[in-house]
């Protein structure tokens, strides 16, 4: 038996519109960007890779 007071996940989440490449407009007219962060073990990198990675920091 389903409860009539339940709302769907889509109704509950504050998202209004989904754009491409992870950009989302919320119901309060703000924009957010979804990004994926991949951790790296810096100690396993070669010296060249370490230099390349820290050049832009």
N, C-alpha and C positions, 0 to 999 in steps of 0.2 A: 504494500500500500504506500503510495507516494504522498508526501506532505505537500499541501497546496501553498504553504508559506515559503517553500524553497525557491531560490532563484538560481539561474544558471551561472556558471563561472564567467561566461562572456558578459553577462549583465553586471556581475559583481566587480570585475576588474575595471579600473578607471580609464580604459583605452577607448578612444573614439574612432581613430583611423590608423591603419598600418600603411606606411609607405615602403618603398624598396630600401634595401641595404640597412635594415635594422632601425629605421627612424619611425617613431610612434608619436601620434598626437593624443594627448590625454583629454579627458572630459572637461578639465579646467583650463583648456587652451594652452597647455605647455607642451613642448616637444622634448622627447628623450631619445637617446641613441643607445642601442644595445651593442656592446662590444664583447669580444671573446678574448680573454687573457690566458695565455699559455705560459706556465712557469718554466724556467730553464734552470739547470744546475750550472751556475757560472764556473764552478771549479772543474767541470768536465770539458769545458771549451778549450780549444787550442789558443795559443797566444795571439795568433792572427784574428781568430773569431772574437776574443776578448777585446782586442783593439778596435775592431770593426763595430762591435756593439756599444762601446763606450764613446766612440767618436761623436755621436749625435746627442749625447746626454749633456 
